[in-house]
Amino acid sequence: PVFEIPYARSGVRYPGLPILPHGVERHPVPGGGSRALKIDAGDEISVLDPEGLQPVELVFFAPDGTSDANMLGATGHGDAKGIKTALAGGDVSGKRVLAALSASGFDLAVADAVGVFQDGSRAGEMATFSAECDGLLIACAPGGPMDPGEQNPPTDVVVYIRRAAPGEAKGGLAPPDPLADPLIDENV
């Protein structure tokens, strides 16, 4: 017998539409994973926890290799244990972060980590920071396999970056001047 399955439409229906304002970038961080992001001086960094109760760890490296939470306008808690654990897991996002760290020559042993949502958070809660200098931001949503008795799997978080100098907008070229004067200018 053939069972009817309801058709659900999901995903992007109209690709290429500008959803975010000009100069804002969205970077999803997988639960239990990490992401490396290039930051410029004056950029505003917002961390969104869509589902709640997901701790986040941030580490910011200046171009000279120093790491200080004050460069984000935050207070650090020292060692980046969550990021180190996520990178040791060997997932795809961790390999990319390790490649970015090795290419830049930064060392997590000297990292001053910022704990975001460490005491819990509600769904949709957001924390915002501002970068004082150029550098590399490592964002991590730490967590391991779910303990069935706890019901606390690691969930995805989203990092939004509002660029201080966003550059030219997508499709920034103005339309060309008309070839001739219009004969009729009528609204329909």
LINBEL-V695466 format. One record per residue. N is the residue number from 1. RES is the residue in one letter. SS is DSSP state (H for helix, E for strand, C for the rest). D_FIRST is the distance of its C-alpha to the first C-alpha in Angstrom with 2 decimals. Layout:
n=[N,N]
res=[RES,RES]
ss=[SS,SS]
d_first=[D_FIRST,D_FIRST]
This chain:
n=[1,2,3,4,5,6,7,8,9,10,11,12,13,14,15,16,17,18,19,20,21,22,23,24,25,26,27,28,29,30,31,32,33,34,35,36,37,38,39,40,41,42,43,44,45,46,47,48,49,50,51,52,53,54,55,56,57,58,59,60,61,62,63,64,65,66,67,68,69,70,71,72,73,74,75,76,77,78,79,80,81,82,83,84,85,86,87,88,89,90,91,92,93,94,95,96,97,98,99,100,101,102,103,104,105,106,107,108,109,110,111,112,113,114,115,116,117,118,119,120,121,122,123,124,125,126,127,128,129,130,131,132,133,134,135,136,137,138,139,140,141,142,143,144,145,146,147,148,149,150,151,152,153,154,155,156,157,158,159,160,161,162,163,164,165,166,167,168,169,170,171,172,173,174,175,176,177,178,179,180,181,182,183,184,185,186,187,188]
res=[P,V,F,E,I,P,Y,A,R,S,G,V,R,Y,P,G,L,P,I,L,P,H,G,V,E,R,H,P,V,P,G,G,G,S,R,A,L,K,I,D,A,G,D,E,I,S,V,L,D,P,E,G,L,Q,P,V,E,L,V,F,F,A,P,D,G,T,S,D,A,N,M,L,G,A,T,G,H,G,D,A,K,G,I,K,T,A,L,A,G,G,D,V,S,G,K,R,V,L,A,A,L,S,A,S,G,F,D,L,A,V,A,D,A,V,G,V,F,Q,D,G,S,R,A,G,E,M,A,T,F,S,A,E,C,D,G,L,L,I,A,C,A,P,G,G,P,M,D,P,G,E,Q,N,P,P,T,D,V,V,V,Y,I,R,R,A,A,P,G,E,A,K,G,G,L,A,P,P,D,P,L,A,D,P,L,I,D,E,N,V]
ss=[C,C,C,C,C,C,C,C,C,C,C,C,C,C,C,C,C,C,C,C,C,C,C,E,E,E,E,E,E,C,C,C,C,E,E,E,E,E,E,C,C,C,C,E,E,E,E,E,E,C,C,C,C,C,C,E,E,E,E,E,E,E,C,C,C,C,E,C,H,H,H,H,C,C,C,C,C,E,C,C,H,H,H,H,H,H,H,H,C,C,C,H,H,H,H,H,H,H,H,H,H,H,H,H,C,C,C,H,H,H,C,C,E,E,E,E,C,C,C,C,C,C,C,C,E,E,E,E,E,E,C,C,C,C,E,E,E,E,E,E,C,C,C,C,C,C,C,C,C,C,C,C,C,C,C,C,E,E,E,E,E,E,C,C,C,C,C,C,C,C,C,C,C,C,C,C,C,C,C,C,C,C,C,C,C,C,C,C]
d_first=[0.00,3.80,6.48,9.83,12.61,16.08,18.46,21.68,24.68,27.00,29.94,32.92,32.58,36.12,37.52,41.25,42.15,44.99,43.62,46.45,50.10,52.21,53.42,50.68,48.35,45.22,44.67,41.75,42.60,39.69,39.70,41.65,42.83,45.78,47.00,50.40,51.67,54.88,56.90,59.97,62.84,62.17,58.38,56.64,53.88,51.40,48.91,45.95,43.91,40.77,39.26,42.53,44.10,44.03,47.50,48.60,51.42,53.41,56.11,58.30,60.51,63.44,64.32,67.04,64.53,65.54,63.01,64.00,61.90,64.73,63.82,60.74,62.80,61.25,62.43,61.15,60.36,61.31,59.13,55.70,53.87,50.43,50.68,51.99,49.13,46.52,48.24,48.39,44.59,44.19,41.42,41.44,43.20,45.86,46.60,47.27,49.58,51.41,51.92,53.36,55.63,56.92,57.51,59.56,61.30,60.48,60.43,58.32,61.07,63.23,60.46,61.02,57.59,56.78,54.45,52.38,50.46,51.72,52.10,48.65,47.51,45.47,42.47,43.86,47.32,49.33,52.49,54.71,57.33,59.75,60.80,64.55,64.48,62.33,60.22,56.93,54.64,52.28,49.63,47.52,44.92,45.63,43.32,41.73,38.54,37.56,38.97,36.31,39.07,40.38,37.31,39.32,37.55,39.52,38.44,39.20,42.38,43.64,47.16,48.58,51.76,53.95,56.24,59.93,60.41,57.10,58.42,57.36,54.22,51.22,52.13,55.67,57.31,58.59,57.98,60.85,63.59,63.09,64.72,66.52,67.31,64.67,65.76,63.73,62.45,60.42,57.72,54.88]
